[in-house]
């Protein structure tokens, strides 16, 4: 099933009205691993969808995040990024190139430390320098601060 068909199916299952902008934006997020911002989503889709507006991208991502169909991730500078993968996983944020990368995490033991608690949200984000940036700016040496 292609990403747009999957987006349509998931929107219907969530009882969210299916519209062209929602299908385009949600399909895009389901098909990418880059954790784009609204501006990046808009720039990727605008040439083939000239009627799409940046305001629509903001509205759709807000609606999809509210419905928990996508994840919203906030970078240290406050920039919002979006992830179409909603199963539990962590993120690595590169302080140099400012990209997010998926990292695998198990729901792990720390969730069992408060028996009876109702966990509504759990996020794991590591920060540092991705292999490419670490190698390019420090010759592969570990840096403490930039």
C-alpha positions as CSV (number, residue, x, y, z in Angstrom):
1,X,0.0,0.0,0.0
2,X,1.4,3.4,-0.9
3,X,1.8,6.2,1.6
4,X,-1.2,8.2,0.4
5,X,-3.5,5.1,0.5
6,X,-2.2,4.3,4.0
7,X,-2.8,7.9,5.1
8,X,-6.4,7.8,3.8
9,X,-7.0,4.5,5.6
10,X,-5.6,5.8,8.9
11,X,-7.6,9.1,8.6
12,X,-10.8,7.1,8.2
13,X,-10.0,4.8,11.1
14,X,-9.4,7.9,13.3
15,X,-12.7,9.3,12.1
16,X,-11.0,12.4,10.6
17,X,-12.4,14.0,7.5
18,X,-10.3,12.9,4.5
19,X,-9.1,15.9,2.5
20,X,-6.5,16.3,-0.2
21,X,-4.1,18.4,2.0
22,X,-4.4,15.8,4.8
23,X,-3.7,12.9,2.5
24,X,-0.7,14.7,0.9
25,X,0.9,15.9,4.2
26,X,0.2,12.7,6.1
27,X,1.3,10.5,3.2
28,X,4.5,12.5,3.0
29,X,5.2,12.1,6.7
30,X,4.5,8.3,6.5
31,X,7.0,8.0,3.6
32,X,9.9,10.0,5.1
33,X,12.4,9.4,7.9
34,X,13.8,13.0,7.9
35,X,11.5,14.5,10.7
36,X,10.7,17.6,8.6
37,X,9.4,21.0,9.8
38,X,6.3,22.5,8.3
39,X,8.4,24.6,6.0
40,X,10.3,21.6,4.8
41,X,7.0,19.7,4.2
42,X,5.6,22.7,2.3
43,X,8.7,23.1,0.2
44,X,8.7,19.3,-0.7
45,X,5.0,19.4,-1.8
46,X,4.4,22.8,-3.3
47,X,5.8,22.2,-6.8
48,X,3.5,19.3,-7.5
49,X,0.6,20.8,-5.4
50,X,0.5,24.5,-6.1
51,X,-2.8,25.0,-4.3
52,X,-1.2,23.9,-1.0
53,X,-0.4,26.7,1.4
54,X,2.0,26.8,4.3
55,X,-0.9,27.6,6.6
56,X,-2.6,24.4,5.5
57,X,0.6,22.5,6.4
58,X,0.6,24.0,9.9
59,X,-3.1,23.3,10.4
60,X,-2.9,19.7,9.2
61,X,0.2,18.8,11.2
62,X,-1.5,20.3,14.3
63,X,-4.6,18.2,13.7
64,X,-2.6,15.0,13.0
65,X,-0.5,15.4,16.1
66,X,-3.6,16.1,18.2
67,X,-5.1,12.9,16.9
68,X,-1.8,11.1,17.7
69,X,-1.4,10.0,14.1
70,X,2.0,11.7,14.0
71,X,4.5,12.8,16.6
72,X,5.6,16.4,17.1
73,X,9.2,16.7,18.2
74,X,10.6,20.0,19.4
75,X,14.2,20.8,18.8
76,X,16.3,22.6,21.4
77,X,15.8,25.9,19.4
78,X,12.0,25.5,19.6
79,X,11.5,24.4,16.0
80,X,8.8,21.8,15.6
81,X,9.6,18.7,13.6
82,X,7.1,15.9,12.7
83,X,7.5,12.1,12.6
84,X,5.1,9.7,10.9
85,X,6.3,6.8,13.0
86,X,4.2,6.6,16.2
87,X,5.4,3.4,17.7
88,X,7.6,3.9,20.7
89,X,11.1,4.9,19.7
90,X,13.6,7.6,20.6
91,X,15.4,10.3,18.7
92,X,18.9,11.5,18.4
93,X,19.3,15.3,17.7
94,X,22.5,16.5,16.1
95,X,23.6,19.8,17.6
96,X,25.6,20.5,14.4
97,X,23.3,19.7,11.4
98,X,20.2,20.0,13.5
99,X,18.7,16.8,12.2
100,X,16.7,14.2,14.1
101,X,17.5,10.5,13.7
102,X,15.4,7.6,14.9
103,X,17.0,5.4,17.6
104,X,15.5,2.2,18.9
105,X,14.3,2.1,22.5
106,X,12.5,-0.6,24.4
107,X,9.6,0.4,26.5
108,X,11.9,-0.8,29.2
109,X,12.1,-1.1,32.9
110,X,11.8,2.6,33.7
111,X,8.1,2.4,32.8
112,X,7.6,-0.2,35.6
113,X,9.0,2.0,38.3
114,X,5.7,3.6,39.2
115,X,3.2,0.7,39.4
116,X,-0.3,1.9,38.9
117,X,0.7,5.2,37.2
118,X,-1.0,6.1,34.0
119,X,1.7,7.1,31.5
120,X,0.3,9.5,28.9
121,X,3.5,10.4,27.1
122,X,7.1,9.2,27.1
123,X,9.9,10.7,25.0
124,X,13.5,9.8,24.8
125,X,15.8,12.3,23.0
126,X,19.6,12.1,23.0
127,X,21.6,15.1,21.9
128,X,25.1,15.2,20.5
129,X,26.9,15.0,17.1
130,X,25.9,12.6,14.4
131,X,28.7,10.5,12.9
132,X,29.0,12.7,9.8
133,X,29.2,16.0,11.8
134,X,31.5,14.5,14.4
135,X,33.9,13.3,11.8
136,X,33.7,16.5,9.7
137,X,34.4,19.0,12.4
138,X,36.5,17.2,14.9
139,X,38.4,14.6,12.9
140,X,36.3,11.9,14.7
141,X,37.3,13.1,18.2
142,X,34.6,13.4,20.9
143,X,33.7,17.0,21.7
144,X,32.3,18.2,25.0
145,X,30.7,21.5,23.9
146,X,30.4,23.4,20.7
